[in-house]
Amino acid sequence: MIEKRTAQRHRVFKGGTITFENNGIACTVRNMSEGGAAIDLDAPVTLPQSFTLSIARDDFVRKCRTVWRSDKRVGLAFVQ
């Protein structure tokens, strides 16, 4: 498999929330880099083209888009 990331990812295990259209969905952030993250969802969910990822304990909020998906794990890219 060819590595396409431009920034090193770091393993984490943090509770997060995806928000869009006044909906909030809990997720678990599994790894992060400067450019994105991988999250796990409790159940498969259809996500819009863009949404917000928040990690309350870190005061972290970023706009995101989906880059890849595998069952309940979703790869995100942070949008500027």
VENKA-V64107 format. One record per residue. RES is the residue in one small letter. PHI is phi as a letter, one per 40 degrees, with the letter a starting at -180 (999 if undefined). OMEGA is omega in degrees with one decimal (none if undefined). BURIAL is 1 if it has 9 or more other ideal C-beta (glycine too) atoms within 8 Angstrom, else 0. Layout:
res = {RES/RES}
phi = {PHI/PHI}
omega = {OMEGA/OMEGA}
burial = {BURIAL/BURIAL}
//
This chain:
res = {m/i/e/k/r/t/a/q/r/h/r/v/f/k/g/g/t/i/t/f/e/n/n/g/i/a/c/t/v/r/n/m/s/e/g/g/a/a/i/d/l/d/a/p/v/t/l/p/q/s/f/t/l/s/i/a/r/d/d/f/v/r/k/c/r/t/v/w/r/s/d/k/r/v/g/l/a/f/v/q}
phi = {999/c/c/b/c/c/b/c/c/b/c/a/a/b/c/b/b/c/b/a/f/g/b/b/b/c/a/b/c/c/a/a/a/c/b/i/a/b/b/b/b/c/a/d/b/c/b/c/c/b/a/b/b/b/b/d/c/b/f/b/a/a/c/b/a/c/b/a/a/a/f/b/b/b/c/b/b/c/b/c}
omega = {-179.0/179.0/-177.6/-177.6/176.7/179.5/179.8/177.6/-179.7/177.4/175.7/174.9/-173.7/174.5/179.9/177.5/172.0/178.9/175.0/176.9/179.3/175.1/174.9/-179.7/178.3/176.8/173.6/178.7/-174.9/173.6/-177.6/170.7/177.4/-173.7/-177.2/-177.2/169.7/-179.0/172.3/175.8/179.1/-179.3/176.7/-178.3/173.8/-178.3/176.4/-177.9/176.4/-176.7/-178.1/173.1/178.2/171.3/-170.5/-174.7/179.2/-173.1/-176.3/177.1/178.5/170.1/-174.0/167.7/179.3/178.0/177.7/-178.5/177.1/-178.5/-176.9/176.7/-176.6/174.5/-176.7/170.1/176.7/-177.1/-179.7/none}
burial = {0/0/0/0/1/0/0/0/1/0/0/0/0/1/1/1/1/1/1/1/0/0/0/0/1/0/1/1/1/1/1/1/1/0/0/1/1/1/1/1/1/0/0/0/0/0/0/0/0/0/1/1/1/1/1/0/0/0/0/0/0/0/0/1/1/1/0/0/0/0/0/1/1/1/1/1/1/1/0/0}
//
